[in-house]
Amino acid sequence: MKPAPFEYVRAADLDQACAMLAAGDDTRVIAGGQTLVPLMAMRLARPKRLIDIARISDLAFVRQEREGIAIGATTRQCVLERDAVVRAAVPLLAKVMPFVGHAAIRSRGTVGGSLANADPAAEIALVAVTLGATLIYRQGTASEEIAASDFFLGPMMTALPATACLTAVRFPRWADARVGVGFHEVSARRSDFAFASAAAQVALDDSGVCRRLALGIGAVAARPLRLDSVATALEGTRVELPVARAVVRAALADIEPLCDLHASADYRRRAATSLAVRAINDACRAAEAAHAR
Ligand SMILES: Cc1cc2nc3c(=O)[nH]c(=O)nc-3n(C[C@H](O)[C@H](O)[C@H](O)COP(=O)(O)OP(=O)(O)OC[C@H]3O[C@@H](n4cnc5c(N)ncnc54)[C@H](O)[C@@H]3O)c2cc1C
């Protein structure tokens, strides 16, 4: 199929893009086009006007800040995969990047496009929720911030106003000396969208006791979930896997897992439990190795 007729405008800068978005009239931003173009070709999306923000250079950056890093919305996914600043400051983000689609998709797909698209299985969204990232957007001339936990509302649904442009995302850096990360997912083929995924970041003290733990589950519910009850139960303890399994299982007992042709709700819950325990275990082992250095 071919897309329905639409007008295409390449915005010279963010001011122009936001002014055109504010004018409304069924206008959508296009960044990498990796999701929007197929949706338009299948006529599942029929915007009257596309505003291309891909070449607004002010929106493509990775910047070190006092308490973390800021990443511009049009930064391509392949950039994060290789960026030394990202690897050092937010290792969990670096860890998941090879799982975001295929190399060809990551070479065009953007960070902002992935967040705005809000696929429940998207790895960047999972890390944003797990680590408590902040998303920044412009509406007209006003710049607003929103916590990742409030941004994702459901499959392909966000709190981003229709006339707003996502400009950046800020990830916090853990200052602890011994930080380790773990990530696992199940998908039909490598780099396809996952049926279930889990991301963990752990900080250990000198004696191996867990000081901080963040655990997130993706592709299982309508949006990425951060399991704070697991952190509460394991922080201050030497993490033991049977205990971790029990608290993850309890945390997932009350969620409503997605159910589709690929995986049943029961499968997703069981897979998420195992993936979460493996991710926690990997994160602990990596934090211990950081200890030994
Ligand atoms: C075969 C295939 C496999 C994939 N596998 C995965 C996977 O395993 N994991 C994963 O996470 N992703 C996967 N993706 C999706 C991929 O990561 C896309 O790049 C991403 O979802 C969209 O990014 P984009 O820059 O291409 O956005 P676009 O396609 O340009 O836009 C997507 C949506 O976001 C909106 N948007 C884009 N940028 C902004 C902005 N700055 N402000 C406001 N709205 C904006 C657009 O209006 C549109 O609604 C896959 C895609 C394909 C085609």
The ligand as a MOL file (V3000), in Angstrom:
LIG
                    3D

  0  0  0     0  0            999 V3000
M  V30 BEGIN CTAB
M  V30 COUNTS 53 58 0 0 0
M  V30 BEGIN ATOM
M  V30 1 C 11.5060 -4.2780 11.9990 0
M  V30 2 C 11.5790 -3.3500 13.2000 0
M  V30 3 C 12.0100 -3.8610 14.4110 0
M  V30 4 C 12.0900 -3.0350 15.5190 0
M  V30 5 N 12.5020 -3.5640 16.7070 0
M  V30 6 C 12.5680 -2.7750 17.7900 0
M  V30 7 C 12.9840 -3.2960 19.0420 0
M  V30 8 O 13.2950 -4.4830 19.1980 0
M  V30 9 N 13.0180 -2.4510 20.1090 0
M  V30 10 C 12.6700 -1.1200 19.9860 0
M  V30 11 O 12.7130 -0.3940 20.9840 0
M  V30 12 N 12.2940 -0.6170 18.8130 0
M  V30 13 C 12.2320 -1.3890 17.7160 0
M  V30 14 N 11.8220 -0.8510 16.5260 0
M  V30 15 C 11.4100 0.5680 16.4860 0
M  V30 16 C 12.6020 1.4890 16.2660 0
M  V30 17 O 13.3510 1.5820 17.4590 0
M  V30 18 C 12.1630 2.8920 15.8420 0
M  V30 19 O 13.3150 3.5470 15.4480 0
M  V30 20 C 11.5100 3.7630 16.8870 0
M  V30 21 O 10.3980 3.1950 17.4860 0
M  V30 22 C 10.9830 5.0470 16.2870 0
M  V30 23 O 12.0090 5.9520 16.1090 0
M  V30 24 P 12.0460 6.9000 14.8470 0
M  V30 25 O 13.0690 7.9430 15.1360 0
M  V30 26 O 12.2190 6.0970 13.6320 0
M  V30 27 O 10.5970 7.5920 14.9270 0
M  V30 28 P 9.5180 7.9000 13.7800 0
M  V30 29 O 9.1550 6.6680 13.0600 0
M  V30 30 O 9.9860 9.0520 12.9720 0
M  V30 31 O 8.2990 8.3750 14.6990 0
M  V30 32 C 7.6510 7.4600 15.5460 0
M  V30 33 C 6.5590 8.2100 16.3350 0
M  V30 34 O 7.1510 9.1160 17.2570 0
M  V30 35 C 6.7570 10.4610 16.9890 0
M  V30 36 N 7.9650 11.2760 17.2270 0
M  V30 37 C 9.2210 11.0420 16.7500 0
M  V30 38 N 10.0770 11.9300 17.2770 0
M  V30 39 C 9.3550 12.7560 18.0690 0
M  V30 40 C 9.6770 13.8870 18.8600 0
M  V30 41 N 10.9400 14.3310 18.9940 0
M  V30 42 N 8.6820 14.5220 19.5380 0
M  V30 43 C 7.3990 14.0610 19.4380 0
M  V30 44 N 7.0360 12.9900 18.7110 0
M  V30 45 C 7.9990 12.3520 18.0290 0
M  V30 46 C 6.2750 10.4580 15.5330 0
M  V30 47 O 5.3260 11.4850 15.3160 0
M  V30 48 C 5.6500 9.0770 15.4450 0
M  V30 49 O 4.3800 9.0870 16.0210 0
M  V30 50 C 11.7470 -1.6500 15.4080 0
M  V30 51 C 11.3290 -1.1300 14.1730 0
M  V30 52 C 11.2460 -1.9630 13.0740 0
M  V30 53 C 10.7970 -1.3720 11.7710 0
M  V30 END ATOM
M  V30 BEGIN BOND
M  V30 1 1 1 2
M  V30 2 1 2 3
M  V30 3 2 2 52
M  V30 4 2 3 4
M  V30 5 1 4 5
M  V30 6 1 4 50
M  V30 7 2 5 6
M  V30 8 1 6 7
M  V30 9 1 6 13
M  V30 10 2 7 8
M  V30 11 1 7 9
M  V30 12 1 9 10
M  V30 13 2 10 11
M  V30 14 1 10 12
M  V30 15 2 12 13
M  V30 16 1 13 14
M  V30 17 1 14 15
M  V30 18 1 14 50
M  V30 19 1 15 16
M  V30 20 1 16 17
M  V30 21 1 16 18
M  V30 22 1 18 19
M  V30 23 1 18 20
M  V30 24 1 20 21
M  V30 25 1 20 22
M  V30 26 1 22 23
M  V30 27 1 23 24
M  V30 28 2 24 25
M  V30 29 1 24 26
M  V30 30 1 24 27
M  V30 31 1 27 28
M  V30 32 2 28 29
M  V30 33 1 28 30
M  V30 34 1 28 31
M  V30 35 1 31 32
M  V30 36 1 32 33
M  V30 37 1 33 34
M  V30 38 1 33 48
M  V30 39 1 34 35
M  V30 40 1 35 36
M  V30 41 1 35 46
M  V30 42 1 36 37
M  V30 43 1 36 45
M  V30 44 2 37 38
M  V30 45 1 38 39
M  V30 46 1 39 40
M  V30 47 2 39 45
M  V30 48 1 40 41
M  V30 49 2 40 42
M  V30 50 1 42 43
M  V30 51 2 43 44
M  V30 52 1 44 45
M  V30 53 1 46 47
M  V30 54 1 46 48
M  V30 55 1 48 49
M  V30 56 2 50 51
M  V30 57 1 51 52
M  V30 58 1 52 53
M  V30 END BOND
M  V30 END CTAB
M  END
